[in-house]
Amino acid sequence: MLIEVFYVPGCPNPQAAIDNIRSVLRSSSIAVPIQETVVTDELTANRLKFAGSPTVRIDGQDVEWNLQHSYGLACRLYSDGTGIPSLETLRKAVARAQ
């Protein structure tokens, strides 16, 4: 399982997202590393289809299905109105990847 977190420098939300991912992994008894990637320019954001900071992908799939189609250096809001994917969203994404 490949878990990736993409974020822009200065965004306040990546660490909280990583903490939630670790919590879900621990509760599922899964030990995999989390790959962190800093996105610093628009060209890279577009190439990575970066939907905002933080973007969490498991095995290349965004953890949230209602993904926007605009890309760039910005903060991201998830469907629950927060800047991080919910524990439930992460649990479902991890379960799909297993």
Summary of the structure (lengths in Angstrom):
residues: 98
radius of gyration: 12.4
end to end distance: 7.6
largest distance: 37.2
contacts: 275
relative contact order: 0.26
helix: 33%
strand: 18%
